[in-house]
Amino acid sequence: MKRRPFDPRLLRRVPAARRDLSLLALLGVLAAALVVAQATALAALLATAFDGRLDRPALAGFVATVGARALLVWAQGTVAARVAAIVKAALREDLLGAVGRHGPGWVAGQRAGQLATLAGRGLDALDAYFTGYLPQLVLSVTVPLAVLARIGLADWSSAVIIALTLPLIPIFGALLGWQAQAATERQWRRLSLLGGHFLDMVAGLATLRAFGRARAQVEVVRRMADGHRVATMRTLRIAFLSALVLELVATLSVALVAVPVGIRLLGGGLALQTALLVLLLTPEAYLPLRAAGSRFHASMEGLAALNEAFEVEAGAPSPVGRTAGVVPDGRGEIRFESVTVAYERTTALRDVTLTVRPGERIAIVGPSGAGKSTLLGLLLGFVAPTSGRVTVDGVDLADADLDAWRRQLAWVPQRAHLFATSLTDNIQLGAPDTPEPALAAAVRDAALDDVVAGLPDGLDTVLGERGHGLSSGQRQRVALARAFLRDAPVVLLDEPTARLDSASEAVVLAATRRLVAGRTALLVAHRPALLEDADRILRIEDGRVTELTPAPTGKATR
């Protein structure tokens, strides 16, 4: 995509920045007026100094304009920094909001490492754009126009030369900018790939060490980092070449004005004050354009990240539900009506029609990858049906308020994610204002009290990243405590006893039975123990759902 000096999508996406951007434009107009006023005062002061006199009003005007320009530079920097902070915060909020709306499947498709690089280093690179390039872009419009107008009144022939040579700087800048844009995009792609691969490697470090591939991956990261270094140096070479060309063009243009002015001054065809004014103002006409060209190259990484942030959000699939819609009642009937879910490379569910009655406990079995987790993902709002619909109490989830609906769900995934905070905060994740008696009851119901007793600070113990310090069974019990605390009418359990030993499995099974009692429950199960208390057993294979016939005793038979 062709890079533009200013992307109008920014105003639509971050309306809070409009006022500060307008203020930045106003400050640019004031700066242009001060440039002309300062040069006029200095020319008058120097012209009278040659006659041995001191023009006190001109001296006072010069000192005042110098002070005003210094104050204006500070104001421009402050406003630009505030705009940068507002835009970065808004874009990060949009990215995190997209992650929250579209769910883990979308994040996996975008690669978490690349999104993390974009939200961190990428958007931070916008500082150079807002604090350096954008104020200079405003000055590159206002100052040359003001200078041309002032010189046109004093010496029209010099104004004509300036008007003819000024376009050379943006023309040469654009020619070099096309090359710099391609180099910057290559550099940004390499950085994104490096960030994503490094995150994958760190997450799988134990596996790499176990299979003896850690050193090989270190070499891969080294090669990727070296590729990013080469791309960065190529971009810097173009930036330095651009600065050299723009300086040369500006210097030659100033000379084209200065030489005729000097000759006419010596011949008596031009007054000294007018000649000084032209010579002082001419470099000011080219300076903002030269500075804008060099700062544009410094800000191109930020612009690449800004464009990617817009494209990531625009290319994301529409969320399943709306933030403001109908609120379904979780105590009602759940229906899957001819639901098909197709991904890019496979079809997870095919024409599934299913009714879950209130209070019913349904076990879901089937081979790995058959579509069991996708079925739960539909209810969680993480997955949207390719065709068909899912309704709760007659409300289509496509028209529902997903946040309100999820508050009626308790979810225990295969691998409960715990955060590097206290055990209390992890349990209260879905109910942060829970009173202490309810928290204690949830801990007891999840059979977590013996774990809490063994921790150094009890519930206030701060866990490591991803719950480091707890076993798999203990993490699952924390997830069950979350579900108990949620006290939701619908419970979704995705293989809660997977990868547990027999002792941990028995504890988690007992807690699971207490959790699903009196609630609508869907349980993805591999182990027979989870099937014993199910009212119905569904088998998913190749995306199709068939029902197994339960025996009169409640045991399932094929």
VENJORA-V349144 format. One record per residue. N is the residue number from 1. RES is the residue in one small letter. PHI is phi in radians with two decimals (999 if undefined). Layout:
<<N & RES & PHI> <N & RES & PHI>>
This chain:
<<1 & m & 999> <2 & k & -1.18> <3 & r & -1.40> <4 & r & -1.86> <5 & p & -1.00> <6 & f & -2.46> <7 & d & -1.60> <8 & p & -1.11> <9 & r & -1.08> <10 & l & -1.09> <11 & l & -1.20> <12 & r & -1.28> <13 & r & -1.41> <14 & v & -2.22> <15 & p & -1.11> <16 & a & -1.14> <17 & a & -1.50> <18 & r & -1.09> <19 & r & -1.08> <20 & d & -1.21> <21 & l & -1.18> <22 & s & -1.14> <23 & l & -1.12> <24 & l & -1.12> <25 & a & -1.14> <26 & l & -1.09> <27 & l & -1.11> <28 & g & -1.14> <29 & v & -1.14> <30 & l & -1.11> <31 & a & -1.09> <32 & a & -1.09> <33 & a & -1.11> <34 & l & -1.21> <35 & v & -1.05> <36 & v & -1.14> <37 & a & -1.12> <38 & q & -1.14> <39 & a & -1.13> <40 & t & -1.10> <41 & a & -1.13> <42 & l & -1.17> <43 & a & -1.09> <44 & a & -1.12> <45 & l & -1.14> <46 & l & -1.21> <47 & a & -1.11> <48 & t & -1.28> <49 & a & -1.16> <50 & f & -1.12> <51 & d & -1.58> <52 & g & 1.40> <53 & r & -1.99> <54 & l & -2.07> <55 & d & -1.48> <56 & r & -1.08> <57 & p & -1.04> <58 & a & -1.14> <59 & l & -1.10> <60 & a & -1.11> <61 & g & -1.14> <62 & f & -1.11> <63 & v & -1.09> <64 & a & -1.13> <65 & t & -1.22> <66 & v & -1.09> <67 & g & -1.10> <68 & a & -1.16> <69 & r & -1.15> <70 & a & -1.09> <71 & l & -1.12> <72 & l & -1.19> <73 & v & -1.08> <74 & w & -1.09> <75 & a & -1.12> <76 & q & -1.08> <77 & g & -1.11> <78 & t & -1.15> <79 & v & -1.13> <80 & a & -1.11> <81 & a & -1.11> <82 & r & -1.18> <83 & v & -1.08> <84 & a & -1.04> <85 & a & -1.12> <86 & i & -1.12> <87 & v & -1.16> <88 & k & -1.11> <89 & a & -1.11> <90 & a & -1.16> <91 & l & -1.20> <92 & r & -1.13> <93 & e & -1.10> <94 & d & -1.13> <95 & l & -1.12> <96 & l & -1.15> <97 & g & -1.12> <98 & a & -1.11> <99 & v & -1.09> <100 & g & -1.16> <101 & r & -1.30> <102 & h & -1.66> <103 & g & 1.49> <104 & p & -1.15> <105 & g & -1.10> <106 & w & -1.17> <107 & v & -1.09> <108 & a & -1.10> <109 & g & -1.18> <110 & q & -1.47> <111 & r & 1.23> <112 & a & -1.06> <113 & g & -1.12> <114 & q & -1.19> <115 & l & -1.13> <116 & a & -1.14> <117 & t & -1.11> <118 & l & -1.12> <119 & a & -1.23> <120 & g & -1.73> <121 & r & -1.03> <122 & g & -1.06> <123 & l & -1.27> <124 & d & -1.12> <125 & a & -1.18> <126 & l & -1.22> <127 & d & -1.00> <128 & a & -1.12> <129 & y & -1.24> <130 & f & -1.38> <131 & t & -1.58> <132 & g & -1.95> <133 & y & -1.34> <134 & l & -1.10> <135 & p & -1.05> <136 & q & -1.23> <137 & l & -1.12> <138 & v & -1.11> <139 & l & -1.15> <140 & s & -1.21> <141 & v & -1.69> <142 & t & -1.33> <143 & v & -1.17> <144 & p & -1.02> <145 & l & -1.12> <146 & a & -1.14> <147 & v & -1.13> <148 & l & -1.05> <149 & a & -1.11> <150 & r & -1.22> <151 & i & -1.21> <152 & g & -1.04> <153 & l & -1.28> <154 & a & -1.56> <155 & d & -2.72> <156 & w & -1.16> <157 & s & -1.16> <158 & s & -1.16> <159 & a & -1.10> <160 & v & -1.14> <161 & i & -1.07> <162 & i & -1.10> <163 & a & -1.09> <164 & l & -1.36> <165 & t & -1.62> <166 & l & -0.99> <167 & p & -1.10> <168 & l & -1.09> <169 & i & -1.16> <170 & p & -1.14> <171 & i & -1.15> <172 & f & -1.13> <173 & g & -1.10> <174 & a & -1.18> <175 & l & -1.07> <176 & l & -1.30> <177 & g & -1.13> <178 & w & -1.08> <179 & q & -1.18> <180 & a & -1.15> <181 & q & -1.11> <182 & a & -1.10> <183 & a & -1.16> <184 & t & -1.18> <185 & e & -1.13> <186 & r & -1.11> <187 & q & -1.08> <188 & w & -1.17> <189 & r & -1.09> <190 & r & -1.13> <191 & l & -1.14> <192 & s & -1.10> <193 & l & -1.13> <194 & l & -1.10> <195 & g & -1.10> <196 & g & -1.14> <197 & h & -1.18> <198 & f & -1.12> <199 & l & -1.11> <200 & d & -1.06> <201 & m & -1.16> <202 & v & -1.13> <203 & a & -1.12> <204 & g & -1.83> <205 & l & -1.07> <206 & a & -1.08> <207 & t & -1.13> <208 & l & -1.10> <209 & r & -1.15> <210 & a & -1.12> <211 & f & -1.72> <212 & g & 1.21> <213 & r & -1.94> <214 & a & -1.13> <215 & r & -1.12> <216 & a & -1.09> <217 & q & -1.24> <218 & v & -1.07> <219 & e & -1.13> <220 & v & -1.08> <221 & v & -1.09> <222 & r & -1.10> <223 & r & -1.14> <224 & m & -1.15> <225 & a & -1.13> <226 & d & -1.17> <227 & g & -1.10> <228 & h & -1.16> <229 & r & -1.10> <230 & v & -1.10> <231 & a & -1.13> <232 & t & -1.15> <233 & m & -1.13> <234 & r & -1.13> <235 & t & -1.13> <236 & l & -1.15> <237 & r & -1.05> <238 & i & -1.13> <239 & a & -1.12> <240 & f & -1.17> <241 & l & -1.09> <242 & s & -1.08> <243 & a & -1.06> <244 & l & -1.10> <245 & v & -1.13> <246 & l & -1.15> <247 & e & -1.12> <248 & l & -1.13> <249 & v & -1.10> <250 & a & -1.15> <251 & t & -1.12> <252 & l & -1.13> <253 & s & -1.17> <254 & v & -1.11> <255 & a & -1.11> <256 & l & -1.09> <257 & v & -1.54> <258 & a & -1.19> <259 & v & -1.09> <260 & p & -1.08> <261 & v & -1.12> <262 & g & -1.10> <263 & i & -1.10> <264 & r & -1.19> <265 & l & -1.16> <266 & l & -1.16> <267 & g & -1.44> <268 & g & 1.42> <269 & g & -1.55> <270 & l & -2.56> <271 & a & -1.23> <272 & l & -1.05> <273 & q & -1.11> <274 & t & -1.17> <275 & a & -1.09> <276 & l & -1.10> <277 & l & -1.07> <278 & v & -1.12> <279 & l & -1.18> <280 & l & -1.34> <281 & l & -1.46> <282 & t & -1.02> <283 & p & -1.07> <284 & e & -1.15> <285 & a & -1.23> <286 & y & -1.56> <287 & l & -1.00> <288 & p & -1.09> <289 & l & -1.18> <290 & r & -1.10> <291 & a & -1.15> <292 & a & -1.11> <293 & g & -1.10> <294 & s & -1.21> <295 & r & -1.30> <296 & f & -1.09> <297 & h & -1.13> <298 & a & -1.18> <299 & s & -1.76> <300 & m & -1.18> <301 & e & -1.11> <302 & g & -1.12> <303 & l & -1.15> <304 & a & -1.10> <305 & a & -1.16> <306 & l & -1.08> <307 & n & -1.11> <308 & e & -1.16> <309 & a & -1.07> <310 & f & -1.12> <311 & e & -1.23> <312 & v & -1.08> <313 & e & -1.21> <314 & a & -1.21> <315 & g & -1.51> <316 & a & -1.26> <317 & p & -1.16> <318 & s & -1.11> <319 & p & -1.11> <320 & v & -1.12> <321 & g & -2.17> <322 & r & -1.81> <323 & t & -1.26> <324 & a & -2.28> <325 & g & -2.72> <326 & v & -1.26> <327 & v & -1.76> <328 & p & -1.29> <329 & d & -1.67> <330 & g & -1.13> <331 & r & -1.48> <332 & g & -1.58> <333 & e & -1.40> <334 & i & -1.85> <335 & r & -2.28> <336 & f & -1.85> <337 & e & -2.00> <338 & s & 0.88> <339 & v & -1.51> <340 & t & -2.15> <341 & v & -2.16> <342 & a & -2.00> <343 & y & -1.70> <344 & e & -1.11> <345 & r & -1.94> <346 & t & -2.71> <347 & t & -1.93> <348 & a & -1.40> <349 & l & -2.28> <350 & r & -2.22> <351 & d & 0.85> <352 & v & -1.51> <353 & t & -2.13> <354 & l & -2.69> <355 & t & -2.14> <356 & v & -1.99> <357 & r & -1.41> <358 & p & -0.99> <359 & g & 1.38> <360 & e & -1.46> <361 & r & -1.88> <362 & i & -2.05> <363 & a & -1.68> <364 & i & -2.10> <365 & v & -2.15> <366 & g & 2.60> <367 & p & -1.16> <368 & s & -1.08> <369 & g & 1.42> <370 & a & -1.37> <371 & g & 2.14> <372 & k & -1.15> <373 & s & -1.16> <374 & t & -1.10> <375 & l & -1.06> <376 & l & -1.22> <377 & g & -1.06> <378 & l & -1.10> <379 & l & -1.26> <380 & l & -1.32> <381 & g & 1.45> <382 & f & -1.42> <383 & v & -2.26> <384 & a & -1.82> <385 & p & -1.11> <386 & t & -1.20> <387 & s & -2.59> <388 & g & 1.45> <389 & r & -2.67> <390 & v & -2.07> <391 & t & -2.11> <392 & v & -2.21> <393 & d & 0.94> <394 & g & 1.48> <395 & v & -1.71> <396 & d & -1.20> <397 & l & -1.10> <398 & a & -1.16> <399 & d & -1.92> <400 & a & -1.63> <401 & d & -1.40> <402 & l & -1.15> <403 & d & -1.09> <404 & a & -1.18> <405 & w & -1.18> <406 & r & -1.14> <407 & r & -1.17> <408 & q & -1.75> <409 & l & -2.03> <410 & a & -2.05> <411 & w & -2.14> <412 & v & -2.09> <413 & p & -1.38> <414 & q & -1.09> <415 & r & -2.19> <416 & a & -1.15> <417 & h & -1.57> <418 & l & -1.91> <419 & f & -1.82> <420 & a & -1.37> <421 & t & -2.54> <422 & s & -1.20> <423 & l & -1.09> <424 & t & -1.05> <425 & d & -1.10> <426 & n & -1.15> <427 & i & -1.23> <428 & q & -1.51> <429 & l & -0.98> <430 & g & -1.67> <431 & a & -2.55> <432 & p & -1.15> <433 & d & -1.78> <434 & t & -1.16> <435 & p & -1.19> <436 & e & -1.06> <437 & p & -1.05> <438 & a & -1.16> <439 & l & -1.10> <440 & a & -1.09> <441 & a & -1.15> <442 & a & -1.12> <443 & v & -1.08> <444 & r & -1.20> <445 & d & -1.12> <446 & a & -1.49> <447 & a & 1.00> <448 & l & -1.74> <449 & d & -1.13> <450 & d & -1.21> <451 & v & -1.17> <452 & v & -1.06> <453 & a & -1.13> <454 & g & -1.52> <455 & l & -1.50> <456 & p & -1.07> <457 & d & -2.03> <458 & g & 1.05> <459 & l & -1.17> <460 & d & -1.52> <461 & t & -1.12> <462 & v & -1.50> <463 & l & -1.42> <464 & g & -1.37> <465 & e & -1.06> <466 & r & 1.02> <467 & g & 1.34> <468 & h & -1.00> <469 & g & 1.95> <470 & l & -1.93> <471 & s & -1.35> <472 & s & -1.05> <473 & g & -1.13> <474 & q & -1.19> <475 & r & -1.13> <476 & q & -1.13> <477 & r & -1.18> <478 & v & -1.10> <479 & a & -1.11> <480 & l & -1.17> <481 & a & -1.09> <482 & r & -1.01> <483 & a & -1.15> <484 & f & -1.07> <485 & l & -1.17> <486 & r & -1.17> <487 & d & 0.87> <488 & a & -1.67> <489 & p & -1.28> <490 & v & -2.12> <491 & v & -2.07> <492 & l & -2.07> <493 & l & -2.15> <494 & d & -1.86> <495 & e & 0.87> <496 & p & -1.17> <497 & t & -1.82> <498 & a & -1.12> <499 & r & 1.12> <500 & l & -1.84> <501 & d & -1.32> <502 & s & -1.12> <503 & a & -1.18> <504 & s & -1.15> <505 & e & -1.08> <506 & a & -1.10> <507 & v & -1.16> <508 & v & -1.17> <509 & l & -1.11> <510 & a & -1.10> <511 & a & -1.17> <512 & t & -1.11> <513 & r & -1.07> <514 & r & -1.16> <515 & l & -1.18> <516 & v & -1.45> <517 & a & -1.05> <518 & g & 1.33> <519 & r & -2.14> <520 & t & -1.31> <521 & a & -2.42> <522 & l & -2.08> <523 & l & -2.09> <524 & v & -1.41> <525 & a & -2.36> <526 & h & -1.92> <527 & r & -1.61> <528 & p & -1.06> <529 & a & -1.07> <530 & l & -1.29> <531 & l & -1.51> <532 & e & -1.09> <533 & d & -1.72> <534 & a & -1.35> <535 & d & -1.35> <536 & r & -2.47> <537 & i & -2.18> <538 & l & -1.91> <539 & r & -1.98> <540 & i & -1.96> <541 & e & -2.57> <542 & d & 0.99> <543 & g & 1.40> <544 & r & -1.91> <545 & v & -1.87> <546 & t & -2.22> <547 & e & -1.80> <548 & l & -1.59> <549 & t & -1.52> <550 & p & -1.29> <551 & a & -1.29> <552 & p & -1.01> <553 & t & -1.36> <554 & g & 1.73> <555 & k & -1.45> <556 & a & -1.57> <557 & t & -2.23> <558 & r & -1.60>>
